[in-house]
Amino acid sequence: MDRKNCILEPSNACNDCNDCLFCDLDPNKECDNCMECIEGDSQFRGIKIDEVHYDEQNQ
């Protein structure tokens, strides 16, 4: 990863532990973008977006 600060502990530098890659609902599962964490009975959900990365080849 090319991160300067840890996503889970922003006051710490990233040490490439990859804990941020695991599912919020099942900590034993690596995130596969199944979206279960944002689906539910609510009419809307909010998520915080810290960064947007663009594919430089497609610009």
C-alpha distance matrix in Angstrom:
0.0 3.8 5.7 9.0 10.6 10.4 11.3 14.0 15.3 14.9 17.1 14.8 11.9 8.6 9.2 6.5 9.6 8.4 11.7 10.7 10.6 14.3 17.4 19.2 22.5 21.9 19.6 20.1 18.8 15.3 15.2 16.8 17.7 21.3 22.0 24.3 22.9 24.2 27.4 30.6 34.1 33.4 34.3 31.1 27.7 25.3 21.6 19.7 17.4 15.2 13.7 14.6 12.7 15.3 15.6 17.1 19.3 21.1 22.1
3.8 0.0 3.8 6.7 9.3 10.5 11.7 14.9 15.6 14.3 16.2 14.3 11.1 8.6 10.2 8.8 12.3 11.6 14.5 13.0 13.5 17.3 20.1 21.5 25.0 24.9 22.6 23.5 22.1 18.6 18.2 19.7 20.0 23.7 24.0 26.5 24.8 25.8 29.1 32.2 35.6 34.5 35.2 31.7 28.4 25.7 21.9 19.5 16.9 14.2 12.4 13.5 11.5 14.2 14.8 15.7 18.4 20.3 20.7
5.7 3.8 0.0 3.8 5.6 7.1 8.4 11.8 12.1 10.5 12.6 10.9 8.1 6.0 8.8 8.4 11.4 11.0 13.0 11.3 12.9 16.3 19.0 19.8 23.5 23.7 21.2 22.7 21.7 18.5 17.9 20.0 20.0 23.6 23.3 25.6 23.4 24.3 27.8 30.7 34.0 32.7 33.5 30.0 26.5 23.6 19.9 17.2 15.0 11.9 11.0 13.1 12.3 15.5 16.9 18.0 21.0 22.6 22.6
9.0 6.7 3.8 0.0 3.8 6.9 9.3 12.2 11.4 9.2 10.3 8.8 5.8 5.6 8.8 9.9 12.8 13.3 14.9 13.6 15.8 18.9 21.6 21.9 25.7 26.0 23.4 25.1 24.5 21.5 21.0 23.4 23.3 26.8 26.2 28.3 25.8 26.6 30.3 33.0 36.1 34.6 35.4 31.8 28.3 25.2 21.6 18.5 16.7 13.2 12.8 15.4 15.0 18.2 19.9 20.5 23.8 25.3 24.9
10.6 9.3 5.6 3.8 0.0 3.8 6.4 8.9 7.7 5.5 6.9 5.8 4.3 4.8 8.5 10.0 11.9 12.4 13.1 11.6 14.5 17.2 19.6 19.4 23.2 23.7 21.1 23.2 22.9 20.3 19.8 22.6 22.3 25.5 24.7 26.4 23.6 24.5 28.3 30.7 33.7 32.2 33.3 29.7 26.1 23.0 19.5 16.5 15.3 12.0 12.7 15.8 16.2 19.7 21.8 22.9 26.2 27.3 27.0
10.4 10.5 7.1 6.9 3.8 0.0 3.8 5.5 5.1 4.9 7.2 5.7 5.4 4.3 7.5 8.5 9.3 9.6 9.6 8.3 11.6 13.9 16.3 16.0 19.8 20.2 17.4 19.6 19.6 17.3 17.0 20.1 20.1 23.0 22.3 23.6 20.8 22.2 25.9 28.1 31.3 30.0 31.5 28.1 24.4 21.6 18.1 15.6 14.9 12.2 13.4 16.5 17.0 20.7 22.6 24.2 27.2 28.2 28.3
11.3 11.7 8.4 9.3 6.4 3.8 0.0 3.8 5.7 5.5 9.1 8.8 9.1 7.7 10.7 10.6 10.9 9.9 9.1 6.6 10.0 12.0 13.7 13.2 17.0 17.9 15.6 18.2 17.8 15.6 14.6 17.6 17.2 20.0 18.9 20.3 17.3 18.5 22.2 24.5 27.6 26.3 27.7 24.3 20.6 17.8 14.4 12.0 11.6 9.4 11.2 14.3 15.4 19.1 21.3 23.4 26.4 26.9 27.0
14.0 14.9 11.8 12.2 8.9 5.5 3.8 0.0 3.8 6.1 9.0 8.8 10.3 9.3 11.4 11.7 10.7 10.2 8.1 6.6 10.4 11.3 12.7 11.5 15.2 16.0 13.6 16.5 16.7 15.3 14.8 18.2 18.0 20.3 19.2 19.8 16.6 18.3 21.9 23.7 26.7 25.6 27.5 24.4 20.6 18.2 15.1 13.2 13.9 12.3 14.6 17.7 18.9 22.6 24.7 27.0 29.9 30.3 30.5
15.3 15.6 12.1 11.4 7.7 5.1 5.7 3.8 0.0 3.8 5.5 5.6 8.2 8.6 10.9 12.4 11.8 12.3 10.7 9.9 13.7 14.8 16.4 15.1 18.6 19.4 16.7 19.5 20.2 18.7 18.5 21.9 21.7 24.1 22.9 23.5 20.2 21.7 25.3 27.0 29.8 28.5 30.4 27.2 23.5 20.8 17.8 15.5 16.1 13.9 16.2 19.6 20.8 24.6 26.8 28.7 31.8 32.4 32.4
14.9 14.3 10.5 9.2 5.5 4.9 5.5 6.1 3.8 0.0 3.8 5.4 7.3 8.5 11.7 13.3 13.7 14.1 13.2 11.6 15.2 17.0 18.6 17.3 21.0 22.1 19.6 22.4 22.6 20.7 20.0 23.1 22.5 25.2 23.8 24.9 21.6 22.5 26.3 28.1 30.8 29.1 30.5 27.1 23.5 20.4 17.3 14.4 14.5 11.7 13.9 17.5 18.9 22.6 25.1 26.7 30.0 30.6 30.2
17.1 16.2 12.6 10.3 6.9 7.2 9.1 9.0 5.5 3.8 0.0 3.8 6.9 9.5 12.2 14.7 15.2 16.3 15.5 14.7 18.3 19.9 21.7 20.4 24.0 24.9 22.2 24.9 25.4 23.7 23.3 26.6 26.2 28.8 27.5 28.4 25.0 26.1 29.8 31.5 34.1 32.4 33.9 30.5 26.9 23.8 20.9 17.9 18.1 15.1 17.2 20.8 22.0 25.7 28.1 29.4 32.7 33.6 33.0
14.8 14.3 10.9 8.8 5.8 5.7 8.8 8.8 5.6 5.4 3.8 0.0 3.8 6.4 8.6 11.5 12.0 13.8 13.4 13.3 16.7 18.5 20.9 20.1 23.7 24.0 20.9 23.2 23.9 22.0 22.2 25.4 25.6 28.3 27.5 28.4 25.3 26.8 30.5 32.4 35.3 33.9 35.5 32.2 28.4 25.5 22.4 19.6 19.4 16.4 17.9 21.3 21.9 25.5 27.4 28.7 31.9 33.1 32.8
11.9 11.1 8.1 5.8 4.3 5.4 9.1 10.3 8.2 7.3 6.9 3.8 0.0 3.8 6.2 9.2 10.8 12.6 13.3 13.1 16.1 18.5 21.2 21.1 24.8 24.9 21.7 23.6 23.9 21.6 21.7 24.7 25.1 28.1 27.6 29.0 26.2 27.6 31.3 33.5 36.6 35.3 36.7 33.3 29.6 26.6 23.2 20.3 19.4 16.2 16.9 19.9 19.9 23.4 25.0 26.0 29.1 30.6 30.5
8.6 8.6 6.0 5.6 4.8 4.3 7.7 9.3 8.6 8.5 9.5 6.4 3.8 0.0 3.8 5.7 7.7 9.1 10.4 10.2 12.8 15.4 18.4 18.9 22.5 22.3 19.2 20.7 20.7 18.2 18.5 21.4 22.0 25.1 25.0 26.4 23.9 25.5 29.1 31.6 34.9 33.8 35.2 31.9 28.2 25.4 21.9 19.3 18.2 15.3 15.6 18.2 17.9 21.2 22.6 23.9 26.7 28.3 28.5
9.2 10.2 8.8 8.8 8.5 7.5 10.7 11.4 10.9 11.7 12.2 8.6 6.2 3.8 0.0 3.8 5.6 8.3 10.1 11.1 13.2 15.5 18.9 19.8 23.1 22.3 18.9 19.8 20.2 17.8 18.9 21.8 23.0 26.1 26.4 27.6 25.4 27.4 30.8 33.3 36.7 36.0 37.6 34.4 30.7 28.2 24.6 22.4 21.4 18.7 18.9 21.2 20.4 23.6 24.5 25.8 28.3 30.1 30.7
6.5 8.8 8.4 9.9 10.0 8.5 10.6 11.7 12.4 13.3 14.7 11.5 9.2 5.7 3.8 0.0 3.8 5.4 8.3 9.2 10.3 13.0 16.6 18.1 21.3 20.2 17.0 17.6 17.5 14.8 15.9 18.5 20.0 23.1 23.8 25.2 23.4 25.5 28.7 31.4 35.0 34.5 36.0 32.9 29.3 27.1 23.4 21.6 20.3 18.0 17.8 19.6 18.5 21.5 22.0 23.6 25.8 27.6 28.5
9.6 12.3 11.4 12.8 11.9 9.3 10.9 10.7 11.8 13.7 15.2 12.0 10.8 7.7 5.6 3.8 0.0 3.9 5.6 8.0 9.2 10.9 14.5 15.9 18.8 17.4 14.0 14.5 15.0 12.9 14.6 17.7 19.4 22.1 22.8 23.7 21.8 24.4 27.4 29.9 33.4 33.2 35.1 32.3 28.6 26.7 23.2 21.8 21.1 19.2 19.6 21.5 20.8 23.9 24.5 26.5 28.5 30.1 31.2
8.4 11.6 11.0 13.3 12.4 9.6 9.9 10.2 12.3 14.1 16.3 13.8 12.6 9.1 8.3 5.4 3.9 0.0 3.8 5.2 5.5 7.7 11.4 13.2 16.2 14.9 11.9 12.5 12.1 9.5 10.9 13.9 15.6 18.3 19.2 20.3 18.7 21.1 24.1 26.8 30.4 30.3 32.0 29.2 25.6 23.9 20.4 19.4 18.5 17.2 17.4 19.0 18.3 21.3 21.8 24.2 26.1 27.3 28.7
11.7 14.5 13.0 14.9 13.1 9.6 9.1 8.1 10.7 13.2 15.5 13.4 13.3 10.4 10.1 8.3 5.6 3.8 0.0 3.8 5.4 5.9 9.2 10.3 13.3 12.2 8.9 10.3 10.7 9.0 10.3 13.9 15.3 17.5 18.0 18.5 16.5 19.2 22.2 24.5 28.0 27.9 30.0 27.4 23.7 22.2 18.9 18.1 18.1 17.1 18.1 20.0 20.0 23.2 24.2 26.8 28.8 29.7 30.9
10.7 13.0 11.3 13.6 11.6 8.3 6.6 6.6 9.9 11.6 14.7 13.3 13.1 10.2 11.1 9.2 8.0 5.2 3.8 0.0 3.8 5.6 8.2 9.1 12.6 12.5 10.0 12.0 11.4 9.1 8.9 12.4 13.0 15.6 15.5 16.5 14.3 16.5 19.8 22.3 25.8 25.4 27.2 24.3 20.6 18.8 15.4 14.5 14.3 13.5 14.5 16.4 16.7 20.1 21.4 24.1 26.3 26.9 27.9
10.6 13.5 12.9 15.8 14.5 11.6 10.0 10.4 13.7 15.2 18.3 16.7 16.1 12.8 13.2 10.3 9.2 5.5 5.4 3.8 0.0 3.8 6.8 9.2 12.1 11.4 9.5 10.5 8.9 5.9 5.8 9.0 10.3 13.0 13.8 15.0 13.6 16.0 18.8 21.7 25.4 25.3 27.0 24.4 20.9 19.6 16.2 15.9 15.3 15.1 15.4 16.5 16.3 19.2 20.0 23.0 24.7 25.2 26.7
14.3 17.3 16.3 18.9 17.2 13.9 12.0 11.3 14.8 17.0 19.9 18.5 18.5 15.4 15.5 13.0 10.9 7.7 5.9 5.6 3.8 0.0 3.8 6.6 8.9 7.7 5.8 7.1 5.8 4.2 5.0 8.7 10.3 11.9 12.8 13.1 11.8 14.9 17.3 19.8 23.5 23.9 26.0 23.7 20.3 19.5 16.6 17.0 17.1 17.4 18.3 19.4 19.6 22.4 23.3 26.4 28.0 28.3 29.9
17.4 20.1 19.0 21.6 19.6 16.3 13.7 12.7 16.4 18.6 21.7 20.9 21.2 18.4 18.9 16.6 14.5 11.4 9.2 8.2 6.8 3.8 0.0 3.8 5.5 5.2 5.3 7.4 5.6 5.6 4.7 8.0 8.8 9.5 9.9 9.5 8.2 11.6 13.8 16.1 19.8 20.4 22.6 20.6 17.4 17.2 14.8 15.9 16.7 17.7 18.9 19.9 20.6 23.3 24.3 27.7 29.3 29.0 30.6
19.2 21.5 19.8 21.9 19.4 16.0 13.2 11.5 15.1 17.3 20.4 20.1 21.1 18.9 19.8 18.1 15.9 13.2 10.3 9.1 9.2 6.6 3.8 0.0 3.8 5.8 6.1 9.4 8.8 9.3 8.2 11.3 11.0 11.4 10.5 9.5 6.9 10.3 12.8 14.5 17.9 18.2 20.8 18.7 15.4 15.1 13.0 14.3 15.8 17.0 18.9 20.4 21.7 24.7 26.2 29.6 31.4 31.0 32.2
22.5 25.0 23.5 25.7 23.2 19.8 17.0 15.2 18.6 21.0 24.0 23.7 24.8 22.5 23.1 21.3 18.8 16.2 13.3 12.6 12.1 8.9 5.5 3.8 0.0 3.8 6.3 9.0 8.6 10.4 9.6 12.0 11.9 11.0 10.4 8.1 6.6 10.3 11.7 12.8 16.2 17.3 20.1 18.8 15.9 16.5 15.1 17.0 18.8 20.4 22.3 23.4 24.7 27.5 28.8 32.3 33.8 33.2 34.7
21.9 24.9 23.7 26.0 23.7 20.2 17.9 16.0 19.4 22.1 24.9 24.0 24.9 22.3 22.3 20.2 17.4 14.9 12.2 12.5 11.4 7.7 5.2 5.8 3.8 0.0 3.8 5.4 5.6 8.4 8.9 11.4 12.6 11.8 12.4 10.4 9.7 13.6 14.7 16.1 19.4 20.8 23.6 22.3 19.5 20.0 18.3 19.9 21.2 22.4 23.9 25.0 25.8 28.5 29.4 32.8 34.2 33.9 35.6
19.6 22.6 21.2 23.4 21.1 17.4 15.6 13.6 16.7 19.6 22.2 20.9 21.7 19.2 18.9 17.0 14.0 11.9 8.9 10.0 9.5 5.8 5.3 6.1 6.3 3.8 0.0 3.8 5.5 7.5 9.1 12.3 13.9 14.0 14.7 13.4 12.1 15.8 17.6 19.1 22.5 23.5 26.2 24.5 21.3 21.2 19.0 19.9 21.0 21.5 23.1 24.5 25.1 28.0 28.9 32.1 33.7 33.8 35.4
20.1 23.5 22.7 25.1 23.2 19.6 18.2 16.5 19.5 22.4 24.9 23.2 23.6 20.7 19.8 17.6 14.5 12.5 10.3 12.0 10.5 7.1 7.4 9.4 9.0 5.4 3.8 0.0 3.8 6.8 9.5 12.1 14.6 14.5 16.1 14.9 14.5 18.2 19.6 21.3 24.8 26.1 28.8 27.2 24.2 24.3 22.0 23.0 23.7 24.2 25.3 26.3 26.4 29.1 29.5 32.8 33.9 34.2 36.2
18.8 22.1 21.7 24.5 22.9 19.6 17.8 16.7 20.2 22.6 25.4 23.9 23.9 20.7 20.2 17.5 15.0 12.1 10.7 11.4 8.9 5.8 5.6 8.8 8.6 5.6 5.5 3.8 0.0 3.8 6.2 8.4 11.1 11.1 13.2 12.5 12.6 16.1 17.4 19.6 23.3 24.6 26.9 25.3 22.4 22.5 20.2 21.4 21.7 22.5 23.3 23.9 23.8 26.2 26.5 29.9 30.8 31.0 33.1
15.3 18.6 18.5 21.5 20.3 17.3 15.6 15.3 18.7 20.7 23.7 22.0 21.6 18.2 17.8 14.8 12.9 9.5 9.0 9.1 5.9 4.2 5.6 9.3 10.4 8.4 7.5 6.8 3.8 0.0 3.8 6.3 9.2 10.5 12.6 13.0 12.9 16.0 17.8 20.5 24.3 25.1 27.1 25.1 22.0 21.7 18.9 19.7 19.5 20.0 20.3 20.7 20.4 22.7 22.9 26.2 27.3 27.5 29.6
15.2 18.2 17.9 21.0 19.8 17.0 14.6 14.8 18.5 20.0 23.3 22.2 21.7 18.5 18.9 15.9 14.6 10.9 10.3 8.9 5.8 5.0 4.7 8.2 9.6 8.9 9.1 9.5 6.2 3.8 0.0 3.8 5.7 7.5 9.2 10.3 10.2 12.8 14.8 17.8 21.6 22.2 23.8 21.7 18.7 18.4 15.6 16.6 16.4 17.4 17.7 17.9 17.9 20.2 20.7 24.2 25.3 25.2 27.1
16.8 19.7 20.0 23.4 22.6 20.1 17.6 18.2 21.9 23.1 26.6 25.4 24.7 21.4 21.8 18.5 17.7 13.9 13.9 12.4 9.0 8.7 8.0 11.3 12.0 11.4 12.3 12.1 8.4 6.3 3.8 0.0 3.8 5.5 8.4 10.1 11.2 13.2 14.5 17.8 21.6 22.4 23.6 21.7 19.2 19.2 16.8 18.2 17.5 18.9 18.7 18.1 17.8 19.5 19.5 23.2 23.8 23.4 25.7
17.7 20.0 20.0 23.3 22.3 20.1 17.2 18.0 21.7 22.5 26.2 25.6 25.1 22.0 23.0 20.0 19.4 15.6 15.3 13.0 10.3 10.3 8.8 11.0 11.9 12.6 13.9 14.6 11.1 9.2 5.7 3.8 0.0 3.8 5.3 8.2 9.1 10.2 11.7 15.3 18.9 19.4 20.3 18.2 15.8 15.9 13.6 15.3 14.7 16.7 16.6 15.9 16.2 17.8 18.4 22.2 23.0 22.1 24.1
21.3 23.7 23.6 26.8 25.5 23.0 20.0 20.3 24.1 25.2 28.8 28.3 28.1 25.1 26.1 23.1 22.1 18.3 17.5 15.6 13.0 11.9 9.5 11.4 11.0 11.8 14.0 14.5 11.1 10.5 7.5 5.5 3.8 0.0 3.8 5.6 8.0 9.3 9.6 12.9 16.5 17.6 18.8 17.3 15.4 16.3 14.8 17.2 17.3 19.6 19.9 19.2 19.8 21.3 21.8 25.6 26.2 25.0 27.1
22.0 24.0 23.3 26.2 24.7 22.3 18.9 19.2 22.9 23.8 27.5 27.5 27.6 25.0 26.4 23.8 22.8 19.2 18.0 15.5 13.8 12.8 9.9 10.5 10.4 12.4 14.7 16.1 13.2 12.6 9.2 8.4 5.3 3.8 0.0 3.8 5.3 5.6 6.4 10.0 13.6 14.2 15.3 13.6 11.5 12.6 11.4 14.3 14.8 17.6 18.3 17.9 19.2 20.9 22.1 25.8 26.9 25.4 27.0
24.3 26.5 25.6 28.3 26.4 23.6 20.3 19.8 23.5 24.9 28.4 28.4 29.0 26.4 27.6 25.2 23.7 20.3 18.5 16.5 15.0 13.1 9.5 9.5 8.1 10.4 13.4 14.9 12.5 13.0 10.3 10.1 8.2 5.6 3.8 0.0 3.8 5.5 5.1 7.8 11.6 12.9 14.8 13.8 11.9 13.6 13.0 16.0 17.3 20.0 21.2 21.2 22.7 24.6 25.8 29.5 30.6 29.2 30.8
22.9 24.8 23.4 25.8 23.6 20.8 17.3 16.6 20.2 21.6 25.0 25.3 26.2 23.9 25.4 23.4 21.8 18.7 16.5 14.3 13.6 11.8 8.2 6.9 6.6 9.7 12.1 14.5 12.6 12.9 10.2 11.2 9.1 8.0 5.3 3.8 0.0 3.8 5.8 8.1 11.8 12.3 14.5 12.8 10.0 11.1 10.2 13.1 14.8 17.4 19.1 19.7 21.5 23.9 25.6 29.1 30.7 29.4 30.6
24.2 25.8 24.3 26.6 24.5 22.2 18.5 18.3 21.7 22.5 26.1 26.8 27.6 25.5 27.4 25.5 24.4 21.1 19.2 16.5 16.0 14.9 11.6 10.3 10.3 13.6 15.8 18.2 16.1 16.0 12.8 13.2 10.2 9.3 5.6 5.5 3.8 0.0 3.8 6.5 9.9 9.6 11.1 9.2 6.6 8.1 8.1 11.6 13.4 16.6 18.3 18.6 20.9 23.0 24.9 28.5 30.0 28.4 29.3
27.4 29.1 27.8 30.3 28.3 25.9 22.2 21.9 25.3 26.3 29.8 30.5 31.3 29.1 30.8 28.7 27.4 24.1 22.2 19.8 18.8 17.3 13.8 12.8 11.7 14.7 17.6 19.6 17.4 17.8 14.8 14.5 11.7 9.6 6.4 5.1 5.8 3.8 0.0 3.8 7.3 8.1 9.7 9.0 7.9 10.6 11.5 15.1 16.9 20.2 21.7 21.6 23.7 25.5 27.1 30.8 32.0 30.1 31.2
30.6 32.2 30.7 33.0 30.7 28.1 24.5 23.7 27.0 28.1 31.5 32.4 33.5 31.6 33.3 31.4 29.9 26.8 24.5 22.3 21.7 19.8 16.1 14.5 12.8 16.1 19.1 21.3 19.6 20.5 17.8 17.8 15.3 12.9 10.0 7.8 8.1 6.5 3.8 0.0 3.8 5.6 8.3 8.8 8.5 11.8 13.4 17.1 19.4 22.7 24.6 24.8 27.1 29.0 30.8 34.4 35.7 33.7 34.7
34.1 35.6 34.0 36.1 33.7 31.3 27.6 26.7 29.8 30.8 34.1 35.3 36.6 34.9 36.7 35.0 33.4 30.4 28.0 25.8 25.4 23.5 19.8 17.9 16.2 19.4 22.5 24.8 23.3 24.3 21.6 21.6 18.9 16.5 13.6 11.6 11.8 9.9 7.3 3.8 0.0 3.8 6.6 8.6 9.7 13.3 15.7 19.4 21.9 25.3 27.3 27.5 30.1 31.8 33.8 37.3 38.6 36.4 37.3
33.4 34.5 32.7 34.6 32.2 30.0 26.3 25.6 28.5 29.1 32.4 33.9 35.3 33.8 36.0 34.5 33.2 30.3 27.9 25.4 25.3 23.9 20.4 18.2 17.3 20.8 23.5 26.1 24.6 25.1 22.2 22.4 19.4 17.6 14.2 12.9 12.3 9.6 8.1 5.6 3.8 0.0 3.8 5.3 6.9 10.5 13.4 17.0 19.7 23.1 25.3 25.7 28.5 30.3 32.6 36.0 37.5 35.3 35.8
34.3 35.2 33.5 35.4 33.3 31.5 27.7 27.5 30.4 30.5 33.9 35.5 36.7 35.2 37.6 36.0 35.1 32.0 30.0 27.2 27.0 26.0 22.6 20.8 20.1 23.6 26.2 28.8 26.9 27.1 23.8 23.6 20.3 18.8 15.3 14.8 14.5 11.1 9.7 8.3 6.6 3.8 0.0 3.8 7.1 10.6 13.9 17.3 19.6 23.3 25.1 25.1 28.0 29.5 31.8 35.0 36.5 34.0 34.3
31.1 31.7 30.0 31.8 29.7 28.1 24.3 24.4 27.2 27.1 30.5 32.2 33.3 31.9 34.4 32.9 32.3 29.2 27.4 24.3 24.4 23.7 20.6 18.7 18.8 22.3 24.5 27.2 25.3 25.1 21.7 21.7 18.2 17.3 13.6 13.8 12.8 9.2 9.0 8.8 8.6 5.3 3.8 0.0 3.8 6.9 10.2 13.6 15.9 19.5 21.4 21.6 24.6 26.2 28.8 31.9 33.6 31.2 31.3
27.7 28.4 26.5 28.3 26.1 24.4 20.6 20.6 23.5 23.5 26.9 28.4 29.6 28.2 30.7 29.3 28.6 25.6 23.7 20.6 20.9 20.3 17.4 15.4 15.9 19.5 21.3 24.2 22.4 22.0 18.7 19.2 15.8 15.4 11.5 11.9 10.0 6.6 7.9 8.5 9.7 6.9 7.1 3.8 0.0 3.8 6.8 10.3 12.9 16.4 18.5 19.1 22.1 24.1 26.7 29.9 31.8 29.7 29.9
25.3 25.7 23.6 25.2 23.0 21.6 17.8 18.2 20.8 20.4 23.8 25.5 26.6 25.4 28.2 27.1 26.7 23.9 22.2 18.8 19.6 19.5 17.2 15.1 16.5 20.0 21.2 24.3 22.5 21.7 18.4 19.2 15.9 16.3 12.6 13.6 11.1 8.1 10.6 11.8 13.3 10.5 10.6 6.9 3.8 0.0 3.8 6.8 9.6 13.0 15.4 16.3 19.6 21.9 24.8 27.7 30.0 28.1 28.0
21.6 21.9 19.9 21.6 19.5 18.1 14.4 15.1 17.8 17.3 20.9 22.4 23.2 21.9 24.6 23.4 23.2 20.4 18.9 15.4 16.2 16.6 14.8 13.0 15.1 18.3 19.0 22.0 20.2 18.9 15.6 16.8 13.6 14.8 11.4 13.0 10.2 8.1 11.5 13.4 15.7 13.4 13.9 10.2 6.8 3.8 0.0 3.8 6.4 9.7 12.1 13.3 16.5 19.0 21.9 24.9 27.3 25.7 25.7
19.7 19.5 17.2 18.5 16.5 15.6 12.0 13.2 15.5 14.4 17.9 19.6 20.3 19.3 22.4 21.6 21.8 19.4 18.1 14.5 15.9 17.0 15.9 14.3 17.0 19.9 19.9 23.0 21.4 19.7 16.6 18.2 15.3 17.2 14.3 16.0 13.1 11.6 15.1 17.1 19.4 17.0 17.3 13.6 10.3 6.8 3.8 0.0 3.8 6.3 9.3 11.3 14.7 17.6 20.8 23.4 26.2 25.0 24.6
17.4 16.9 15.0 16.7 15.3 14.9 11.6 13.9 16.1 14.5 18.1 19.4 19.4 18.2 21.4 20.3 21.1 18.5 18.1 14.3 15.3 17.1 16.7 15.8 18.8 21.2 21.0 23.7 21.7 19.5 16.4 17.5 14.7 17.3 14.8 17.3 14.8 13.4 16.9 19.4 21.9 19.7 19.6 15.9 12.9 9.6 6.4 3.8 0.0 3.8 5.8 7.5 11.0 13.9 17.1 19.6 22.5 21.4 20.9
15.2 14.2 11.9 13.2 12.0 12.2 9.4 12.3 13.9 11.7 15.1 16.4 16.2 15.3 18.7 18.0 19.2 17.2 17.1 13.5 15.1 17.4 17.7 17.0 20.4 22.4 21.5 24.2 22.5 20.0 17.4 18.9 16.7 19.6 17.6 20.0 17.4 16.6 20.2 22.7 25.3 23.1 23.3 19.5 16.4 13.0 9.7 6.3 3.8 0.0 3.8 7.1 10.1 13.5 16.8 18.8 22.1 21.5 20.8
13.7 12.4 11.0 12.8 12.7 13.4 11.2 14.6 16.2 13.9 17.2 17.9 16.9 15.6 18.9 17.8 19.6 17.4 18.1 14.5 15.4 18.3 18.9 18.9 22.3 23.9 23.1 25.3 23.3 20.3 17.7 18.7 16.6 19.9 18.3 21.2 19.1 18.3 21.7 24.6 27.3 25.3 25.1 21.4 18.5 15.4 12.1 9.3 5.8 3.8 0.0 3.8 6.5 9.9 13.2 15.1 18.3 17.9 17.2
14.6 13.5 13.1 15.4 15.8 16.5 14.3 17.7 19.6 17.5 20.8 21.3 19.9 18.2 21.2 19.6 21.5 19.0 20.0 16.4 16.5 19.4 19.9 20.4 23.4 25.0 24.5 26.3 23.9 20.7 17.9 18.1 15.9 19.2 17.9 21.2 19.7 18.6 21.6 24.8 27.5 25.7 25.1 21.6 19.1 16.3 13.3 11.3 7.5 7.1 3.8 0.0 3.8 6.5 10.0 12.2 15.2 14.4 13.8
12.7 11.5 12.3 15.0 16.2 17.0 15.4 18.9 20.8 18.9 22.0 21.9 19.9 17.9 20.4 18.5 20.8 18.3 20.0 16.7 16.3 19.6 20.6 21.7 24.7 25.8 25.1 26.4 23.8 20.4 17.9 17.8 16.2 19.8 19.2 22.7 21.5 20.9 23.7 27.1 30.1 28.5 28.0 24.6 22.1 19.6 16.5 14.7 11.0 10.1 6.5 3.8 0.0 3.8 6.7 8.9 12.0 11.8 11.6
15.3 14.2 15.5 18.2 19.7 20.7 19.1 22.6 24.6 22.6 25.7 25.5 23.4 21.2 23.6 21.5 23.9 21.3 23.2 20.1 19.2 22.4 23.3 24.7 27.5 28.5 28.0 29.1 26.2 22.7 20.2 19.5 17.8 21.3 20.9 24.6 23.9 23.0 25.5 29.0 31.8 30.3 29.5 26.2 24.1 21.9 19.0 17.6 13.9 13.5 9.9 6.5 3.8 0.0 3.8 5.9 8.7 8.1 7.9
15.6 14.8 16.9 19.9 21.8 22.6 21.3 24.7 26.8 25.1 28.1 27.4 25.0 22.6 24.5 22.0 24.5 21.8 24.2 21.4 20.0 23.3 24.3 26.2 28.8 29.4 28.9 29.5 26.5 22.9 20.7 19.5 18.4 21.8 22.1 25.8 25.6 24.9 27.1 30.8 33.8 32.6 31.8 28.8 26.7 24.8 21.9 20.8 17.1 16.8 13.2 10.0 6.7 3.8 0.0 3.8 5.5 5.7 7.0
17.1 15.7 18.0 20.5 22.9 24.2 23.4 27.0 28.7 26.7 29.4 28.7 26.0 23.9 25.8 23.6 26.5 24.2 26.8 24.1 23.0 26.4 27.7 29.6 32.3 32.8 32.1 32.8 29.9 26.2 24.2 23.2 22.2 25.6 25.8 29.5 29.1 28.5 30.8 34.4 37.3 36.0 35.0 31.9 29.9 27.7 24.9 23.4 19.6 18.8 15.1 12.2 8.9 5.9 3.8 0.0 3.8 5.5 5.5
19.3 18.4 21.0 23.8 26.2 27.2 26.4 29.9 31.8 30.0 32.7 31.9 29.1 26.7 28.3 25.8 28.5 26.1 28.8 26.3 24.7 28.0 29.3 31.4 33.8 34.2 33.7 33.9 30.8 27.3 25.3 23.8 23.0 26.2 26.9 30.6 30.7 30.0 32.0 35.7 38.6 37.5 36.5 33.6 31.8 30.0 27.3 26.2 22.5 22.1 18.3 15.2 12.0 8.7 5.5 3.8 0.0 3.8 5.8
21.1 20.3 22.6 25.3 27.3 28.2 26.9 30.3 32.4 30.6 33.6 33.1 30.6 28.3 30.1 27.6 30.1 27.3 29.7 26.9 25.2 28.3 29.0 31.0 33.2 33.9 33.8 34.2 31.0 27.5 25.2 23.4 22.1 25.0 25.4 29.2 29.4 28.4 30.1 33.7 36.4 35.3 34.0 31.2 29.7 28.1 25.7 25.0 21.4 21.5 17.9 14.4 11.8 8.1 5.7 5.5 3.8 0.0 3.8
22.1 20.7 22.6 24.9 27.0 28.3 27.0 30.5 32.4 30.2 33.0 32.8 30.5 28.5 30.7 28.5 31.2 28.7 30.9 27.9 26.7 29.9 30.6 32.2 34.7 35.6 35.4 36.2 33.1 29.6 27.1 25.7 24.1 27.1 27.0 30.8 30.6 29.3 31.2 34.7 37.3 35.8 34.3 31.3 29.9 28.0 25.7 24.6 20.9 20.8 17.2 13.8 11.6 7.9 7.0 5.5 5.8 3.8 0.0
